[in-house]
Amino acid sequence: MAGCGKRNYFAALMWIVLLWFIVWPVAAFCAGIWVLIQPFEAFFPFLKGASNFLEKLITWPRDTGKAIADCSSTCPTPW
């Protein structure tokens, strides 16, 4: 948050709370499922869509971290 300057510190604090209580638990849960369905994606093409969606949820913490660093006032979404 040192790089926020005169930006919105309240938004950065909101995204930290969001990261801690929602984003990390969701990403951790989805990562387990994603790892389990990866080998079967070659045999069952219908898993490709689910795999792509789970991958977006797994990378959601990166987008949230960027919103924290930028003190962004827009909510970071996984999609």
N, CA, C and O of each residue as an XYZ file, in Angstrom:
316
protein
N       0.820     -1.193      0.000
C       0.000      0.000      0.000
C       0.860      1.252      0.000
O       0.335      2.365     -0.036
N       2.160      1.084      0.040
C       3.042      2.240      0.044
C       2.983      2.979     -1.280
O       3.273      4.174     -1.334
N       2.610      2.282     -2.355
C       2.565      2.917     -3.665
C       1.241      3.595     -3.968
O       1.027      4.036     -5.097
N       0.354      3.690     -3.001
C      -0.969      4.263     -3.261
C      -0.942      5.773     -3.435
O      -1.787      6.330     -4.137
N       0.005      6.433     -2.815
C       0.043      7.891     -2.936
C      -1.210      8.512     -2.359
O      -1.567      8.254     -1.210
N      -1.881      9.336     -3.161
C      -3.116      9.987     -2.711
C      -4.338      9.238     -3.214
O      -5.416      9.820     -3.338
N      -4.184      7.977     -3.499
C      -5.293      7.195     -4.020
C      -6.181      6.686     -2.897
O      -6.056      7.108     -1.747
N      -7.050      5.802     -3.234
C      -8.093      5.330     -2.339
C      -7.575      4.224     -1.405
O      -7.579      3.049     -1.771
N      -7.132      4.603     -0.208
C      -6.648      3.630      0.773
C      -7.762      2.735      1.284
O      -7.532      1.563      1.580
N      -8.961      3.273      1.389
C     -10.089      2.477      1.868
C     -10.360      1.314      0.926
O     -10.636      0.204      1.381
N     -10.285      1.550     -0.379
C     -10.495      0.477     -1.354
C      -9.423     -0.589     -1.201
O      -9.722     -1.782     -1.267
N      -8.183     -0.178     -0.998
C      -7.096     -1.142     -0.820
C      -7.344     -2.007      0.422
O      -7.103     -3.214      0.391
N      -7.816     -1.410      1.493
C      -8.131     -2.176      2.699
C      -9.295     -3.142      2.462
O      -9.292     -4.263      2.971
N     -10.281     -2.703      1.693
C     -11.400     -3.592      1.358
C     -10.910     -4.797      0.568
O     -11.358     -5.918      0.807
N      -9.990     -4.575     -0.375
C      -9.495     -5.681     -1.206
C      -8.620     -6.625     -0.384
O      -8.568     -7.821     -0.670
N      -7.932     -6.101      0.634
C      -7.158     -6.973      1.519
C      -8.095     -7.893      2.298
O      -7.827     -9.086      2.440
N      -9.187     -7.336      2.799
C     -10.179     -8.146      3.520
C     -10.805     -9.163      2.565
O     -10.974    -10.328      2.925
N     -11.147     -8.734      1.362
C     -11.704     -9.632      0.357
C     -10.721    -10.756      0.043
O     -11.112    -11.919     -0.054
N      -9.451    -10.408     -0.116
C      -8.418    -11.405     -0.408
C      -8.314    -12.433      0.713
O      -8.278    -13.638      0.464
N      -8.266    -11.954      1.919
C      -8.050    -12.829      3.068
C      -9.216    -13.783      3.324
O      -9.004    -14.971      3.569
N     -10.448    -13.268      3.267
C     -11.600    -14.056      3.686
C     -12.369    -14.734      2.552
O     -13.097    -15.695      2.801
N     -12.227    -14.262      1.325
C     -13.004    -14.840      0.225
C     -12.108    -15.382     -0.891
O     -12.246    -16.540     -1.287
N     -11.202    -14.564     -1.394
C     -10.443    -14.924     -2.593
C      -9.518    -16.110     -2.344
O      -9.549    -17.075     -3.107
N      -8.701    -16.062     -1.303
C      -7.790    -17.175     -1.039
C      -8.515    -18.486     -0.759
O      -8.133    -19.509     -1.328
N      -9.544    -18.509      0.092
C     -10.247    -19.786      0.310
C     -10.896    -20.341     -0.963
O     -10.845    -21.545     -1.214
N     -11.498    -19.472     -1.753
C     -12.126    -19.935     -3.003
C     -11.063    -20.475     -3.952
O     -11.245    -21.537     -4.547
N      -9.956    -19.755     -4.097
C      -8.887    -20.190     -4.996
C      -8.265    -21.505     -4.524
O      -7.960    -22.373     -5.342
N      -8.080    -21.655     -3.236
C      -7.499    -22.894     -2.706
C      -8.424    -24.088     -2.946
O      -7.965    -25.164     -3.330
N      -9.704    -23.901     -2.724
C     -10.671    -24.969     -2.955
C     -10.711    -25.358     -4.429
O     -10.706    -26.541     -4.770
N     -10.751    -24.350     -5.300
C     -10.813    -24.599     -6.744
C      -9.526    -25.222     -7.272
O      -9.558    -25.993     -8.231
N      -8.400    -24.894     -6.656
C      -7.125    -25.460     -7.109
C      -7.109    -26.972     -6.937
O      -6.610    -27.692     -7.802
N      -7.648    -27.449     -5.838
C      -7.711    -28.891     -5.626
C      -8.550    -29.595     -6.676
O      -8.152    -30.630     -7.210
N      -9.707    -29.031     -6.971
C     -10.582    -29.620     -7.984
C      -9.933    -29.535     -9.357
O      -9.999    -30.486    -10.137
N      -9.306    -28.403     -9.656
C      -8.663    -28.192    -10.955
C      -7.561    -29.219    -11.192
O      -7.446    -29.768    -12.287
N      -6.753    -29.477    -10.167
C      -5.671    -30.461    -10.294
C      -6.251    -31.860    -10.541
O      -5.675    -32.643    -11.295
N      -7.358    -32.166     -9.924
C      -7.955    -33.492    -10.098
C      -8.544    -33.701    -11.493
O      -8.477    -34.811    -12.020
N      -9.116    -32.664    -12.103
C      -9.749    -32.858    -13.416
C      -8.784    -32.654    -14.579
O      -9.130    -32.994    -15.711
N      -7.602    -32.120    -14.350
C      -6.650    -31.892    -15.437
C      -6.317    -33.141    -16.235
O      -6.349    -33.078    -17.464
N      -6.000    -34.268    -15.621
C      -5.642    -35.442    -16.418
C      -6.800    -35.985    -17.264
O      -6.574    -36.623    -18.293
N      -8.013    -35.736    -16.835
C      -9.170    -36.285    -17.531
C      -9.693    -35.380    -18.637
O     -10.601    -35.755    -19.379
N      -9.122    -34.200    -18.742
C      -9.563    -33.244    -19.754
C      -9.325    -33.771    -21.169
O     -10.095    -33.465    -22.079
N      -8.276    -34.551    -21.360
C      -7.985    -35.111    -22.682
C      -9.012    -36.163    -23.093
O      -9.311    -36.314    -24.277
N      -9.551    -36.890    -22.112
C     -10.520    -37.940    -22.415
C     -11.954    -37.427    -22.483
O     -12.774    -37.956    -23.234
N     -12.248    -36.411    -21.707
C     -13.603    -35.869    -21.640
C     -13.568    -34.387    -22.014
O     -13.285    -33.544    -21.163
N     -13.851    -34.062    -23.272
C     -13.745    -32.669    -23.724
C     -14.669    -31.698    -22.984
O     -14.392    -30.499    -22.943
N     -15.745    -32.192    -22.409
C     -16.665    -31.292    -21.703
C     -16.038    -30.711    -20.440
O     -16.560    -29.741    -19.891
N     -14.941    -31.277    -19.971
C     -14.253    -30.744    -18.789
C     -13.422    -29.507    -19.105
O     -12.985    -28.808    -18.191
N     -13.197    -29.227    -20.388
C     -12.374    -28.085    -20.783
C     -12.977    -26.767    -20.273
O     -12.255    -25.918    -19.752
N     -14.278    -26.598    -20.419
C     -14.939    -25.376    -19.947
C     -14.839    -25.217    -18.438
O     -14.577    -24.123    -17.938
N     -15.050    -26.309    -17.717
C     -14.937    -26.266    -16.256
C     -13.507    -25.967    -15.839
O     -13.272    -25.217    -14.891
N     -12.561    -26.552    -16.543
C     -11.153    -26.323    -16.234
C     -10.767    -24.861    -16.451
O     -10.053    -24.277    -15.636
N     -11.238    -24.276    -17.542
C     -10.939    -22.864    -17.812
C     -11.555    -21.949    -16.757
O     -10.926    -20.982    -16.328
N     -12.778    -22.253    -16.339
C     -13.435    -21.458    -15.311
C     -12.691    -21.557    -13.977
O     -12.483    -20.551    -13.298
N     -12.296    -22.775    -13.609
C     -11.555    -22.961    -12.360
C     -10.209    -22.247    -12.410
O      -9.751    -21.705    -11.405
N      -9.581    -22.247    -13.576
C      -8.297    -21.555    -13.716
C      -8.447    -20.042    -13.490
O      -7.567    -19.404    -12.912
N      -9.555    -19.488    -13.945
C      -9.814    -18.062    -13.696
C      -9.982    -17.791    -12.202
O      -9.509    -16.774    -11.693
N     -10.652    -18.698    -11.506
C     -10.826    -18.525    -10.061
C      -9.504    -18.700     -9.322
O      -9.265    -18.036     -8.313
N      -8.644    -19.587     -9.813
C      -7.360    -19.822     -9.179
C      -6.444    -18.612     -9.312
O      -5.653    -18.336     -8.410
N      -6.540    -17.891    -10.417
C      -5.685    -16.713    -10.629
C      -6.316    -15.423    -10.092
O      -5.738    -14.347    -10.253
N      -7.464    -15.512     -9.473
C      -8.135    -14.346     -8.894
C      -7.288    -13.638     -7.840
O      -7.322    -12.408     -7.788
N      -6.523    -14.346     -6.991
C      -5.676    -13.633     -6.022
C      -4.654    -12.698     -6.677
O      -4.334    -11.651     -6.114
N      -4.141    -13.059     -7.854
C      -3.202    -12.181     -8.560
C      -3.880    -10.866     -8.951
O      -3.297     -9.793     -8.795
N      -5.110    -10.953     -9.460
C      -5.847     -9.744     -9.836
C      -6.195     -8.904     -8.610
O      -6.179     -7.674     -8.668
N      -6.507     -9.569     -7.507
C      -6.799     -8.850     -6.268
C      -5.552     -8.157     -5.748
O      -5.626     -7.019     -5.287
N      -4.411     -8.825     -5.815
C      -3.155     -8.199     -5.403
C      -2.823     -6.976     -6.239
O      -2.312     -5.986     -5.716
N      -3.108     -7.035     -7.526
C      -2.879     -5.866     -8.390
C      -3.801     -4.719     -8.000
O      -3.388     -3.560     -7.996
N      -5.060     -5.042     -7.670
C      -6.004     -4.003     -7.241
C      -5.555     -3.381     -5.922
O      -5.737     -2.181     -5.711
N      -4.968     -4.185     -5.029
C      -4.460     -3.655     -3.766
C      -3.284     -2.728     -4.029
O      -3.214     -1.635     -3.468
N      -2.363     -3.159     -4.879
C      -1.181     -2.347     -5.168
C      -1.541     -1.041     -5.864
O      -0.901     -0.016     -5.631
N      -2.564     -1.072     -6.720
C      -2.986      0.125     -7.451
C      -3.981      0.978     -6.679
O      -4.330      2.072     -7.121
N      -4.443      0.489     -5.524
C      -5.517      1.149     -4.762
C      -6.726      1.391     -5.661
O      -7.350      2.451     -5.626
N      -7.029      0.399     -6.447
C      -8.119      0.498     -7.411
C      -9.468      0.558     -6.695
O      -9.671     -0.098     -5.674
N     -10.378      1.350     -7.243
C     -11.696      1.446     -6.639
C     -12.674      0.454     -7.287
O     -13.815      0.334     -6.840
N     -12.235     -0.257     -8.334
C     -13.098     -1.266     -8.943
C     -12.783     -2.632     -8.355
O     -11.625     -2.988     -8.140
N     -13.818     -3.369     -8.107
C     -13.666     -4.686     -7.480
C     -13.013     -5.666     -8.457
O     -13.464     -5.799     -9.594
N     -11.960     -6.349     -8.020
C     -11.330     -7.340     -8.889
C     -12.210     -8.582     -9.002
O     -12.556     -9.199     -7.995
N     -12.564     -8.940    -10.217
C     -13.413    -10.110    -10.440
C     -12.629    -11.183    -11.178
O     -11.716    -10.863    -11.940
N     -12.963    -12.430    -10.970
C     -12.210    -13.494    -11.636
C     -12.580    -13.681    -13.108
O     -11.879    -14.408    -13.814
N     -13.622    -13.072    -13.585
C     -14.003    -13.268    -14.980
C     -13.985    -12.012    -15.756
O     -14.284    -12.020    -16.951
